[in-house]
Amino acid sequence: MSKTLPADRPVPRPGILAIDPYVPGKSGAAGGGKVHKLSSNETPLGPSPRAIEAFASIASKLELYPDGSVTRLRSAIATRFGLDAARIVCGNGSDDLLHLLAAAYVGPGDEGIFTTHGFLVYRIAILAAGGVPVVAPEKDLTADVDAILGCVTDRTRIVYLANPNNPTGTYLPFEEVKRLHAGLPKHVLLVLDAAYAEYVRRNDYAEGIELVSTSDNVVMTRTFSKIFGLANLRLGWCYAPAGICDALNRIRGPFNVNGPALEAGIAALEDTGHVQAAIDHNSKWLPWLIEEVSRLGLRVTPSVANFVLIHFPQSPGKSAADAEAFLSQRGLVLRGVGAYGLPDALRLTVGTEEACRLVVAALRDFRAGQHA
C-alpha cells in the first residue's frame, strides 16, 4: 500500500482554497475631487456625537483588556429592545456571529441554505465550517419560502435569511417568516439577519425578536454598522435561545468586542434622536431615489433598506459596468454586484442630499450618452 507523502509546507484542509474571498465595496473613485462613497450602505449622517465622545474617552486605556463578557453593552441592548441580556451574544460585527453559528452547528457534509442573491458571507461561513452550500431560488429577487423548504434535506443544519436582503433590498413579511420556521425541522437553525431592520417602515415586517423568544431554533443577528454608523469599529450582536448562546460563548474569541466599540455602542444606543434622524433621512430620500431613477427608464428593485438596486441594459455603452465607470469619473462610487449573480445591476446607497441629487443628475447624463 502506497503512503501519502507529507507536503513540504502547511496545506489548508480540503475546500478552504475553493472559497471565494469576500470583496467589499470600492472606497475610491477614478476622477479627482470630492468622492461620495455609496457602495457600502453606510449612513450619510455618520455616528452619534455621543458615540464619538465615548470612543475618545477610552483612548488613555488602550493597554487594558475590554470586558470579555460585554456585560454593560448587552445590558444596554437589552434595555433598548426589551430583551433578556443573558440571551444576547456580541461579536466583531454581525459577520463574526454568522461565522460562529456555522462553526457551532455545521460540520463536514452538512448543508446550509441561503437564497440566490443572499449575503455572500453565508456561503463563506458554510464552506469554512466544512459544510455544503445549498442555494434556494428566489422569486422576483425576493426570498421564496416554498423554495427554501424544498431545499431542506436530512443533512440541512442551518438556514440563513437576510431580511431585508442585501443587495436587493427586498423583504419577507413576518407571516412568511413564521411559515418558513414552521416548515423547518426542529433541529435546523434559522438565522434571521436583520442588519437593516431599523430602516424598514412596513407594518407587516418584524425583525425576529418574537420568533426567537418563542422558539428553540431561531437566532436574530443585528449590527451597529448601518444606522448606528459604527462600521469602522466592527460591532454586532445576536439574540438567541439560551442553549445557542452557550454554544457561541464556548467558541467565540474571549475578547471579540474591543473596548472602544463597546463604549461607542452603548452611547449610540442611548442617542435615540440621532437614530430617528437617520430613519427620517432615509424615509425621505429612498423613495425619492426610486422615483427619480425610474424616470430615467432604469428598472429599480423596490427596497425597504437604505439602498436601491438599479438594473441596466446589456447594450454596449449602456451597461452596469459602463455606468459604474462613468459615475466613478464624477466621484460617485456605487457597488457592482456581479458576485451576487447580478452583473447587470449596481447597488446605490442612500447618501446625503447632495450625493442623491448628484447621482440622479449623473445617471441622466449617462443615459443621454454624455461624456464624463
N, C-alpha and C positions, 0 to 999 in steps of 0.2 A: 504494500500500500504506500503510495507516494505521500510525502508530508508537504504541507504548505509552508514554504519558507517565510520567515518574518520579513516585513518590509524594512527598507533602510531608513525609514522615518515614520513618525506617527501618522496614522491614516484614520480619518473620520469614519465612524460607523456607516454602514450602507444607508444611502438615502440622504445624508446630510448635504452632499455636494450637488444633489439634484434640486435643492431648494433655491428658487429664485429669490435673491435678497430684496427686501422692501426698498423702494426708491421714493424718497419724499418729493414733494413739490419743489419746483425751482424757486430760488430766492432772488436771483439777479435777472436783469434784462439786457438785451443786446445794445439798445440805444443808450445814449448818455442822458443826464438829467435825473429828475426825480423818478423813483421807482415805486409803483403801487403793487405790493405783493398780494395777489388774490388767488394764490394757488394752494393754500393750506388751511383754509377755513378758520383763520384766526380772527378774533374780534377786532373791529376797527376802533373800538373805544379803549383798548388796552386794559391793563389790570386796574383794580381799585387803588386809589391813592393810599388807602389803609393797608393794602397788601404790600405795596412798595415800602411803606414805612416799617411794617413788620419784618419784611425781608432785610432791610437795612439794619434793624435793631440787633440782629444776631451776628453781624459782621465781626464783632470782637470776641465771638465764642466759637470760632471755626475749629478750634482744636478739640472740642468736646463732641463725643458721640451723641446723636439725637436719641430721643426716647424710642427704643425698639418696639414698644407696644403701641406707639402713636395714640396714647390714651386721650390727650386733650383734643386732637383732631377728630378722632372717632366720636368723642362726646359732642363736639360742635356739629358734626354731620348729623348725628342722631337727634340733636335738638332742632336743627333746621328742618329736617324732613320727618320728624316724629317716629324715629326708629329705635330699635334696641342696639345700643353701642356694641354689645357683645357679639352681634351678628354682622359687624362691619369689618372688612379687611381692607387695608390701604396698600397702595403699590406705587412703583415708579412709573406713573402713567397707567391708564387702564390697559395698555398693551401688556404690561407686566402681568396683570391679573389674567388676561386672556391666555397667555402662555402658561401661567401656573395652573390654570384649570385643566388645560390639556395635559400638562405634565402629571397632574394628580389622577386624572380619570381616563386617559387614553394610553394604551400600550401597543406594542408591536402587533400589527394586523388588525387592530380595532379601527372602526370607521368613525369619522366625524363629518357632519353635514353642514353645508352653508349654501347660500344661493349664488346664482350665476355671477352677479355683479356685487357680491358681498365684499366686505373689507378684506384686503389682501392678507392681513395678519392672521386670519383664521386658517388659511391654508398652511402658512408657515408654522403656526403653533401645532397643528395636527401632525405635519410631517416631522417637525422637530421631536415630537413625542414618540415617533415611530409608527404613527397611525396612517390610515389611508383616507385622503380627502375624497368626499363624495359631493358632487355639485348638483343641487336641485334646480331645475329650470324655473325661470321667473315668468310672470305674465304682465306684459306692458311695463317692464322694468320694475316690477313690484314682486316681493316675495309671494309665493303661492303655497298656501298651507297644504293643499292636497298633494302638490308635487313633492313637498318636503316629506310628508308622511309616506308617500310612495317610495321614497329612497331608504326608509328605515329597514334594517335587517337585524338578524340576531347578533351582528357584530357592531352595531351602532352603539356608541357610548356618549356622544356629545352632539348637540345641535347649536350652532351659533346663528343668532338672528339679530342683525343690526336694525334697530327701529327707533328713529328713522334710519334709512340706509344711506351709506356713503359709498359711491359718489352720485347715486341717482336722486336722493332727496325724497324718495317715496316712503310710505309707511304702511303698517298694518293696523287697523282698528283693534282695540283691546279685545273685542269679542272674537276676532280671528286669532289673536294670540292665545286666548283661552282655549279655543278649539284645537289649536296646534298642541298645546300642552296636554289636553285631554286625550289626544290621539297617540301620544308617545308612551312607550313602556315606562314603568316607574323607575327603572334603573338607568334610564337615559337622562343625561343632564341637559337642560335647556338654558342657554346663556342668552340673556336679553341685553344687548349692547345699546345702552341709551345715552350715548355720548352727546347727542344733540337734543335731548329731551326738553331742555329749558326753552327752546325756540318754538316748540310746537304749540299752535293755538287752535287745535281741533278738539271738539267736545268728545269725540269717540276714541281719543288716544289716551293711553296710560303708560307710564314708563316701566311698570312691572312690580312696584312695591307690594301691591295687594297679592299678586300671584306668588311672590317669594314668601310673604307672610303666612300663606295658607298651604304651602307645598313643601315637599322634601327634596325636590329635584329641579328647582329653578334658582338661577342667580341673575341679579341685575348688576351690570357694571356701569360706572359713571366716570366722568373726567372733569378736571379743573382746567383743561387745556383750551376749551372752547369759550363758553360765555364768561367764565371767570378770568380769562386772559392770562393764565399761568403756564402756557405751553412750554416755556423755556425751563421751568422748574421740574417738569415731569411728575405729575401727581394725579392719581386716580383712586377709586375705591369701589368696593362691591358690597352688596347686601345679599346675604346668603343664609341658608339653614345652618344651624349650629354645627352639624357634622361636617359640612363642606368647609366652613370657616376653620374648623380644627385641622382638616387636611391641608388647607392652604397655609396655615400658620406653621405647620411642620416643615414645609419645603421652601417657603419664601426666604429671601435674604434677611438676616437678623436686623439690618438697618436699611431696609429697602425704601424708606422715605427719609430724605435728608432734612436737616433742621430748618434751613431757610424755607423749603417747600412747606413744611409743617406749619410754621408760623404764618406764612403768607396765605396758606389755605384757610386757616382759622379766621384771619382778618377778612378775606374775600367773602366768606360765608356770612359774616356779620354785616357787610355793606350791601344790604338788600336794595338800596336805592341805585347803586351802580349796576346791579344785575337788571333791575327794571328798566334802566336807561338803555341797556343793550337790547333787551326784548323790544322796547318801543322803537328803537332804531331799525331793527331787523323787520319788525312788523310793517314799517313804512316802506323800506327800500327793497325788500324781497318781492312783493307784488309789483312794484314799480319796474324792477328789472325784468321780471317775467313778461310784463305787458310791452315794455319798450323794445326788448329784443325780439319778441314775437312779431311786432310790427315791421321788423326788418325782413320778414319772410323766413326766419330761422325757427325751427321747432325747439321748444323749451319743455323739458320734463317738469310737470308741476312738483314743487318742492315745499316741504314744511320745515326745512332746516335753515341754515344760514348760507346756503349756496344754491346755485342752479346749474343744471346740466344742459348745455347748448349743443344741438346737433347741426352738423354741416353737411352739404352735399359732397359727393366724391369727385366732383369735377375738378380738373386741374386749375389751380389758381384760386379755387373757392373752398378748398378742403379745410379740415380742422388743423392740420399741420401748417397750411398756408396762413390761416387766421392766427395761430399761435405765434408764428414768426412775425407777422405784421404787427400784432399787438405788442410784442416784446420790443420792437423798434420804438414804440411810443411809451415805453416804461411801464407797460401793463402786463403783469406776469400771471397767466392762467395755468391750469393744470391739464395736461394731456392725460387721457385715461385709457390709452391703448392697453395697458397692463390689466385693466379690468374688463377687457373684451369689448371696449367701446372706442375703436380707433377713429371714428368719425365724430367724436364729441370732445368738448372742452368743459371742464368744471370751473365755474366762476364763483368766488367767494363774495358775499355781500360786504363791500368795503365802506369807506367813508362816502359822504355825498359827492365829494369831488371825484373819487375813484369811480363811483357808479356812473356819473354823468360822462366821464372821460371814456369809459369802456363802451357805452352806448354810441357815443359820437365816433369812436374809432371803428366799431363794427359797422356803422353806417357807411363810413368811408371805404372800409374793406369790401363791403357788398357792392359799392358803387364802382369798385375797381380802381380806386385812387391809390397812389403810392404812399408809403410811409413817410 
